Amino acid sequence: MNSRLWRYEVRRAGGAALLAPAFAAAVGGVVIVAAGRSGGDARTVPDGLRYILEMAVPLAAGVAVTTLVGRDPVLELQLTLPVEYRATVLRRAAAALAGAVVVAVVVDAVLRGGWPPQRGAPADQLVWASPTLAMAALGLLVAALLREPAAAGAVVATVWLFQELAPQRVPGPLYLFASTERFSGDWMANRLTLVAVAALLVAAAWPVLGRPAWLLSGADAR
């Protein structure tokens, strides 16, 4: 593995994309602590931490990934290099997701022992990993199609908000918040379906990111 290349891609991903999950978790943590001190019960903090894991981190990761497509100031040159641009975008997306992973692991460590007893430690990680992968993959595909970070971020946020406000209209296998909200379906099937959906969304984005003319027309429009 070329460590120099990865360090470069981390820098190119940008601080906003890398720190978005940490910022979301910090804001959520402040709200949770404030709620706990202002009259919340004993479940306020652990329940709030679950919301950070399953709701705040995935949303932040999804929006962060939308900022990574077509943002190079010399995109025309980038598209002529031997290394495919789409591979570069995936590396930067992986760097952004690494920030989400760090935040999720830290929050999970604080919360450790609070999950329902029927789930072991490996399954616990699917609480945040499944929706985070799904939202990040959605962000990648929408950004590739729209070529406009603000619009792509709005789409990701809209999908997240729709699931939060109208859960009854979301098919059970595709529900993002099966751990923190009421969910009567098969939890493990839901988590694995979200991972599979993430893989399909990345596969759909791959050929779009491989079309230089499409990406350049978006860059010209901006």
C-alpha positions in Angstrom: 0.0 0.0 0.0 1.4 3.4 -1.0 1.2 5.4 2.2 2.2 8.6 0.5 -0.7 8.3 -2.0 -3.1 7.7 0.9 -1.8 10.7 2.8 -2.3 12.8 -0.3 -5.9 11.5 -0.8 -6.6 12.3 2.8 -5.5 15.9 2.3 -7.5 16.1 -0.9 -10.6 14.8 0.8 -10.5 17.9 2.9 -11.1 18.7 6.6 -14.8 19.2 6.1 -15.4 15.7 4.8 -13.1 14.1 7.3 -14.4 15.9 10.4 -18.1 16.0 9.5 -18.9 12.8 11.6 -16.9 14.1 14.5 -18.7 17.5 14.3 -22.1 15.8 14.1 -21.3 13.6 17.1 -20.0 16.5 19.1 -23.1 18.6 18.5 -25.3 15.6 19.3 -23.3 14.9 22.5 -23.7 18.5 23.7 -27.5 18.3 23.2 -27.7 14.9 24.9 -25.7 15.9 27.9 -27.7 19.1 28.2 -31.0 17.1 28.0 -29.7 14.7 30.6 -28.9 17.5 33.0 -32.1 19.3 32.5 -34.4 16.6 33.8 -33.8 13.6 31.6 -34.0 10.1 33.0 -31.3 7.5 33.3 -31.8 6.4 29.7 -31.4 9.9 28.2 -27.6 9.7 27.6 -27.3 6.0 26.4 -30.4 6.4 24.2 -28.9 9.6 22.8 -25.6 7.9 22.0 -27.5 5.3 20.0 -29.0 8.1 18.0 -25.6 9.5 17.3 -24.4 6.1 16.1 -27.3 5.2 13.9 -28.5 8.6 12.8 -26.0 11.4 13.1 -22.9 9.6 11.9 -24.5 8.1 8.8 -26.0 11.4 7.7 -22.7 13.2 8.2 -20.8 10.5 6.2 -23.4 10.6 3.4 -23.2 14.4 3.0 -19.4 14.4 3.3 -19.0 11.9 0.4 -21.1 14.2 -1.9 -18.3 16.8 -1.6 -15.7 14.5 -3.1 -16.8 14.2 -6.7 -15.5 16.6 -9.3 -13.9 19.0 -6.8 -10.4 18.9 -8.2 -9.4 22.3 -9.6 -7.6 20.6 -12.5 -10.1 17.9 -13.2 -9.3 17.8 -16.9 -5.7 16.8 -16.0 -6.8 14.3 -13.4 -9.0 12.5 -15.9 -6.0 12.0 -18.3 -3.8 10.3 -15.7 -3.2 6.5 -15.9 -4.9 6.0 -12.5 -8.7 6.1 -13.1 -10.4 9.1 -11.5 -13.1 6.8 -10.0 -10.5 4.9 -8.1 -9.3 8.2 -6.7 -12.8 9.2 -5.6 -13.2 5.8 -3.9 -10.0 6.3 -2.0 -11.1 9.7 -0.8 -14.5 8.3 0.1 -12.7 5.6 2.1 -10.7 8.3 3.9 -13.9 10.2 4.8 -15.5 7.0 6.0 -12.5 6.3 8.2 -13.4 9.5 10.1 -16.9 8.1 10.6 -15.5 4.8 11.8 -13.3 6.4 14.4 -16.2 8.4 15.8 -18.5 5.4 15.8 -16.0 3.2 17.6 -15.4 5.8 20.2 -19.1 6.3 20.8 -19.7 2.6 20.9 -16.9 2.2 23.4 -18.6 4.7 25.7 -21.9 3.0 25.2 -20.5 -0.6 25.5 -22.8 -2.8 27.5 -25.9 -0.8 26.7 -27.1 -2.7 23.6 -29.8 -5.3 23.9 -28.2 -8.5 25.3 -29.2 -10.7 22.3 -26.6 -8.9 20.1 -22.9 -9.6 20.5 -20.1 -7.2 19.9 -19.8 -7.9 16.1 -23.5 -7.3 15.6 -23.3 -4.1 17.6 -21.1 -2.6 14.9 -23.8 -3.1 12.3 -25.9 -0.6 14.2 -23.8 2.2 12.7 -21.9 0.4 9.9 -24.9 -0.6 7.8 -26.6 2.8 7.6 -23.3 4.6 7.3 -22.3 2.5 4.3 -25.7 2.9 2.7 -25.8 6.7 3.1 -22.2 7.1 1.9 -22.9 5.0 -1.2 -26.0 7.0 -1.8 -24.0 10.2 -1.6 -21.5 8.8 -4.0 -24.0 7.9 -6.6 -26.1 11.1 -6.3 -23.0 13.2 -6.5 -21.8 11.4 -9.6 -25.2 11.9 -11.3 -25.8 15.5 -10.3 -22.2 16.7 -10.2 -23.3 19.4 -7.7 -22.3 18.8 -4.1 -25.0 21.1 -2.6 -27.8 19.4 -4.6 -26.4 15.9 -3.9 -26.2 16.7 -0.2 -29.8 17.9 -0.2 -30.9 14.6 -1.8 -29.1 12.6 0.9 -30.5 14.7 3.7 -34.0 14.4 2.2 -33.8 10.6 2.1 -32.6 10.6 5.7 -35.4 13.0 6.8 -38.1 11.0 4.9 -37.0 7.8 6.8 -37.2 9.7 10.1 -40.6 11.4 9.5 -42.4 8.6 7.6 -40.9 5.3 8.7 -44.2 3.5 7.9 -43.6 4.2 4.2 -40.2 2.7 4.2 -39.8 -1.0 3.3 -38.5 -2.8 6.4 -35.3 -4.1 4.8 -34.3 -0.5 3.8 -35.1 1.2 7.1 -32.0 3.0 8.4 -33.0 3.3 12.0 -34.0 -0.2 13.0 -31.9 0.0 16.2 -33.1 3.3 17.7 -36.7 3.4 16.5 -39.5 0.9 16.7 -38.9 -1.9 14.3 -40.8 -5.1 14.1 -38.9 -6.8 11.3 -35.8 -9.0 11.2 -33.0 -6.7 12.5 -30.1 -8.7 11.1 -31.8 -9.0 7.7 -32.3 -5.3 7.7 -28.6 -4.6 8.5 -27.3 -7.0 5.9 -29.7 -5.6 3.3 -28.4 -2.1 3.8 -24.9 -3.4 3.3 -26.0 -5.1 0.1 -27.7 -1.9 -1.1 -24.5 0.1 -0.4 -22.6 -2.3 -2.7 -25.2 -2.0 -5.4 -25.1 1.8 -5.2 -21.3 1.9 -5.5 -21.6 -0.5 -8.5 -24.1 1.9 -10.1 -21.8 4.9 -9.4 -18.7 3.2 -10.9 -19.6 3.5 -14.6 -20.8 7.1 -14.1 -17.6 8.1 -12.5 -15.8 6.5 -15.5 -17.3 8.9 -18.0 -14.9 11.9 -18.3 -17.2 13.9 -20.6 -20.0 13.7 -18.1 -17.8 14.8 -15.2 -16.2 17.6 -17.2 -19.6 19.0 -18.3 -20.6 19.2 -14.7 -17.3 21.0 -13.8 -17.9 23.5 -16.7 -21.3 24.2 -15.4 -19.9 25.1 -12.0 
